[in-house]
Amino acid sequence: MEEARSGCCGGKKRSWHDQETVRQLVVRLNRIEGQVRGIRRMIEEDVYCDDVLNQISSVRSAINGVARLLLEKHMKHCLREQLLEGGDEAVDEALKTIFRLIR
């Protein structure tokens, strides 16, 4: 499976994503983008508040799905690689990220 390599924060950290993961993330984000545009349109058209709130809930769920997929790949690939190289600070970084996601 071909992998894409792109730089990440700080220069030394690398992000590895296979093309299927990139495709899945882009498809999900495109769908979310459309949902957000739909919410704006609903507000502009004075759609009933409860209906707008339901759409907002759907967007939150979709964003959480993107975050879960990315977190899973990060932990299985990036974090694993850092730990194998002796980067114990990777656990602290992962914990900070997880805590930020669940607040």
CNS distance restraints for C-alpha pairs under 8 A (distance, minus, plus):
assign (resid   1 and name CA) (resid  18 and name CA) 7.06 0.50 0.50
assign (resid   2 and name CA) (resid  18 and name CA) 6.19 0.50 0.50
assign (resid   2 and name CA) (resid  19 and name CA) 6.68 0.50 0.50
assign (resid   3 and name CA) (resid  16 and name CA) 6.76 0.50 0.50
assign (resid   3 and name CA) (resid  17 and name CA) 5.85 0.50 0.50
assign (resid   3 and name CA) (resid  18 and name CA) 4.24 0.50 0.50
assign (resid   3 and name CA) (resid  19 and name CA) 6.05 0.50 0.50
assign (resid   4 and name CA) (resid  16 and name CA) 6.14 0.50 0.50
assign (resid   4 and name CA) (resid  17 and name CA) 5.58 0.50 0.50
assign (resid   4 and name CA) (resid  18 and name CA) 5.85 0.50 0.50
assign (resid   4 and name CA) (resid  19 and name CA) 6.56 0.50 0.50
assign (resid   5 and name CA) (resid  14 and name CA) 7.25 0.50 0.50
assign (resid   5 and name CA) (resid  15 and name CA) 6.27 0.50 0.50
assign (resid   5 and name CA) (resid  16 and name CA) 5.24 0.50 0.50
assign (resid   5 and name CA) (resid  17 and name CA) 6.88 0.50 0.50
assign (resid   6 and name CA) (resid  14 and name CA) 6.39 0.50 0.50
assign (resid   6 and name CA) (resid  15 and name CA) 5.69 0.50 0.50
assign (resid   6 and name CA) (resid  16 and name CA) 6.87 0.50 0.50
assign (resid   7 and name CA) (resid  11 and name CA) 6.55 0.50 0.50
assign (resid   7 and name CA) (resid  12 and name CA) 7.99 0.50 0.50
assign (resid   7 and name CA) (resid  13 and name CA) 6.95 0.50 0.50
assign (resid   7 and name CA) (resid  14 and name CA) 5.16 0.50 0.50
assign (resid   7 and name CA) (resid  15 and name CA) 6.20 0.50 0.50
assign (resid   8 and name CA) (resid  12 and name CA) 7.55 0.50 0.50
assign (resid   8 and name CA) (resid  13 and name CA) 5.50 0.50 0.50
assign (resid   8 and name CA) (resid  14 and name CA) 5.16 0.50 0.50
assign (resid   8 and name CA) (resid  15 and name CA) 5.89 0.50 0.50
assign (resid   9 and name CA) (resid  13 and name CA) 6.30 0.50 0.50
assign (resid   9 and name CA) (resid  14 and name CA) 7.94 0.50 0.50
assign (resid  14 and name CA) (resid  78 and name CA) 7.42 0.50 0.50
assign (resid  15 and name CA) (resid  74 and name CA) 7.96 0.50 0.50
assign (resid  15 and name CA) (resid  78 and name CA) 6.46 0.50 0.50
assign (resid  16 and name CA) (resid  77 and name CA) 7.19 0.50 0.50
assign (resid  16 and name CA) (resid  78 and name CA) 6.83 0.50 0.50
assign (resid  17 and name CA) (resid  21 and name CA) 6.17 0.50 0.50
assign (resid  17 and name CA) (resid  22 and name CA) 6.40 0.50 0.50
assign (resid  17 and name CA) (resid  73 and name CA) 7.68 0.50 0.50
assign (resid  18 and name CA) (resid  22 and name CA) 6.50 0.50 0.50
assign (resid  19 and name CA) (resid  23 and name CA) 6.08 0.50 0.50
assign (resid  20 and name CA) (resid  24 and name CA) 6.14 0.50 0.50
assign (resid  21 and name CA) (resid  25 and name CA) 6.13 0.50 0.50
assign (resid  22 and name CA) (resid  26 and name CA) 6.09 0.50 0.50
assign (resid  23 and name CA) (resid  27 and name CA) 6.10 0.50 0.50
assign (resid  24 and name CA) (resid  28 and name CA) 6.20 0.50 0.50
assign (resid  25 and name CA) (resid  29 and name CA) 6.06 0.50 0.50
assign (resid  25 and name CA) (resid  66 and name CA) 6.38 0.50 0.50
assign (resid  25 and name CA) (resid  69 and name CA) 7.94 0.50 0.50
assign (resid  26 and name CA) (resid  30 and name CA) 5.98 0.50 0.50
assign (resid  27 and name CA) (resid  31 and name CA) 6.27 0.50 0.50
assign (resid  28 and name CA) (resid  32 and name CA) 6.23 0.50 0.50
assign (resid  28 and name CA) (resid  62 and name CA) 7.36 0.50 0.50
assign (resid  28 and name CA) (resid  66 and name CA) 6.88 0.50 0.50
assign (resid  29 and name CA) (resid  33 and name CA) 6.04 0.50 0.50
assign (resid  29 and name CA) (resid  63 and name CA) 7.90 0.50 0.50
assign (resid  29 and name CA) (resid  66 and name CA) 7.57 0.50 0.50
assign (resid  30 and name CA) (resid  34 and name CA) 6.35 0.50 0.50
assign (resid  31 and name CA) (resid  35 and name CA) 6.27 0.50 0.50
assign (resid  32 and name CA) (resid  36 and name CA) 6.18 0.50 0.50
assign (resid  32 and name CA) (resid  59 and name CA) 6.15 0.50 0.50
assign (resid  32 and name CA) (resid  62 and name CA) 6.66 0.50 0.50
assign (resid  32 and name CA) (resid  63 and name CA) 7.32 0.50 0.50
assign (resid  33 and name CA) (resid  37 and name CA) 6.32 0.50 0.50
assign (resid  34 and name CA) (resid  38 and name CA) 6.14 0.50 0.50
assign (resid  35 and name CA) (resid  39 and name CA) 6.27 0.50 0.50
assign (resid  35 and name CA) (resid  55 and name CA) 7.44 0.50 0.50
assign (resid  35 and name CA) (resid  59 and name CA) 6.61 0.50 0.50
assign (resid  36 and name CA) (resid  40 and name CA) 6.37 0.50 0.50
assign (resid  36 and name CA) (resid  56 and name CA) 7.92 0.50 0.50
assign (resid  36 and name CA) (resid  59 and name CA) 7.17 0.50 0.50
assign (resid  37 and name CA) (resid  41 and name CA) 6.23 0.50 0.50
assign (resid  38 and name CA) (resid  42 and name CA) 6.08 0.50 0.50
assign (resid  39 and name CA) (resid  43 and name CA) 6.25 0.50 0.50
assign (resid  39 and name CA) (resid  52 and name CA) 6.28 0.50 0.50
assign (resid  39 and name CA) (resid  55 and name CA) 6.66 0.50 0.50
assign (resid  39 and name CA) (resid  56 and name CA) 7.21 0.50 0.50
assign (resid  40 and name CA) (resid  44 and name CA) 6.20 0.50 0.50
assign (resid  41 and name CA) (resid  45 and name CA) 6.08 0.50 0.50
assign (resid  42 and name CA) (resid  46 and name CA) 6.20 0.50 0.50
assign (resid  42 and name CA) (resid  47 and name CA) 5.16 0.50 0.50
assign (resid  42 and name CA) (resid  52 and name CA) 6.63 0.50 0.50
assign (resid  43 and name CA) (resid  47 and name CA) 5.96 0.50 0.50
assign (resid  43 and name CA) (resid  52 and name CA) 7.26 0.50 0.50
assign (resid  47 and name CA) (resid  51 and name CA) 6.97 0.50 0.50
assign (resid  47 and name CA) (resid  52 and name CA) 6.87 0.50 0.50
assign (resid  48 and name CA) (resid  52 and name CA) 6.64 0.50 0.50
assign (resid  49 and name CA) (resid  53 and name CA) 6.12 0.50 0.50
assign (resid  50 and name CA) (resid  54 and name CA) 6.18 0.50 0.50
assign (resid  51 and name CA) (resid  55 and name CA) 6.43 0.50 0.50
assign (resid  52 and name CA) (resid  56 and name CA) 6.27 0.50 0.50
assign (resid  53 and name CA) (resid  57 and name CA) 6.20 0.50 0.50
assign (resid  54 and name CA) (resid  58 and name CA) 6.35 0.50 0.50
assign (resid  55 and name CA) (resid  59 and name CA) 6.34 0.50 0.50
assign (resid  56 and name CA) (resid  60 and name CA) 6.29 0.50 0.50
assign (resid  57 and name CA) (resid  61 and name CA) 6.28 0.50 0.50
assign (resid  58 and name CA) (resid  62 and name CA) 6.19 0.50 0.50
assign (resid  59 and name CA) (resid  63 and name CA) 6.10 0.50 0.50
assign (resid  60 and name CA) (resid  64 and name CA) 6.14 0.50 0.50
assign (resid  61 and name CA) (resid  65 and name CA) 6.26 0.50 0.50
assign (resid  62 and name CA) (resid  66 and name CA) 6.47 0.50 0.50
assign (resid  63 and name CA) (resid  67 and name CA) 6.25 0.50 0.50
assign (resid  64 and name CA) (resid  68 and name CA) 6.04 0.50 0.50
assign (resid  65 and name CA) (resid  69 and name CA) 6.22 0.50 0.50
assign (resid  66 and name CA) (resid  70 and name CA) 6.15 0.50 0.50
assign (resid  67 and name CA) (resid  71 and name CA) 5.89 0.50 0.50
assign (resid  68 and name CA) (resid  72 and name CA) 6.01 0.50 0.50
assign (resid  69 and name CA) (resid  73 and name CA) 6.30 0.50 0.50
assign (resid  70 and name CA) (resid  74 and name CA) 5.98 0.50 0.50
assign (resid  71 and name CA) (resid  75 and name CA) 6.06 0.50 0.50
assign (resid  72 and name CA) (resid  76 and name CA) 6.10 0.50 0.50
assign (resid  73 and name CA) (resid  77 and name CA) 5.82 0.50 0.50
assign (resid  73 and name CA) (resid  78 and name CA) 7.46 0.50 0.50
assign (resid  74 and name CA) (resid  78 and name CA) 4.95 0.50 0.50
assign (resid  74 and name CA) (resid  79 and name CA) 5.97 0.50 0.50
assign (resid  75 and name CA) (resid  79 and name CA) 4.76 0.50 0.50
assign (resid  75 and name CA) (resid  80 and name CA) 6.16 0.50 0.50
assign (resid  75 and name CA) (resid  94 and name CA) 7.86 0.50 0.50
assign (resid  76 and name CA) (resid  80 and name CA) 5.68 0.50 0.50
assign (resid  77 and name CA) (resid  81 and name CA) 5.99 0.50 0.50
assign (resid  78 and name CA) (resid  82 and name CA) 6.27 0.50 0.50
assign (resid  79 and name CA) (resid  83 and name CA) 6.15 0.50 0.50
assign (resid  79 and name CA) (resid  90 and name CA) 6.23 0.50 0.50
assign (resid  79 and name CA) (resid  91 and name CA) 7.64 0.50 0.50
assign (resid  79 and name CA) (resid  94 and name CA) 7.67 0.50 0.50
assign (resid  80 and name CA) (resid  84 and name CA) 6.19 0.50 0.50
assign (resid  81 and name CA) (resid  85 and name CA) 6.30 0.50 0.50
assign (resid  82 and name CA) (resid  86 and name CA) 6.44 0.50 0.50
assign (resid  82 and name CA) (resid  87 and name CA) 5.05 0.50 0.50
assign (resid  82 and name CA) (resid  88 and name CA) 7.64 0.50 0.50
assign (resid  82 and name CA) (resid  90 and name CA) 6.45 0.50 0.50
assign (resid  83 and name CA) (resid  87 and name CA) 4.91 0.50 0.50
assign (resid  83 and name CA) (resid  88 and name CA) 5.93 0.50 0.50
assign (resid  83 and name CA) (resid  90 and name CA) 6.73 0.50 0.50
assign (resid  88 and name CA) (resid  92 and name CA) 7.68 0.50 0.50
assign (resid  89 and name CA) (resid  93 and name CA) 6.38 0.50 0.50
assign (resid  90 and name CA) (resid  94 and name CA) 6.09 0.50 0.50
assign (resid  91 and name CA) (resid  95 and name CA) 6.14 0.50 0.50
assign (resid  92 and name CA) (resid  96 and name CA) 6.23 0.50 0.50
assign (resid  93 and name CA) (resid  97 and name CA) 6.28 0.50 0.50
assign (resid  94 and name CA) (resid  98 and name CA) 6.13 0.50 0.50
assign (resid  95 and name CA) (resid  99 and name CA) 6.01 0.50 0.50
assign (resid  96 and name CA) (resid 100 and name CA) 6.10 0.50 0.50
assign (resid  97 and name CA) (resid 101 and name CA) 6.27 0.50 0.50
assign (resid  98 and name CA) (resid 102 and name CA) 6.32 0.50 0.50
assign (resid  99 and name CA) (resid 103 and name CA) 6.34 0.50 0.50
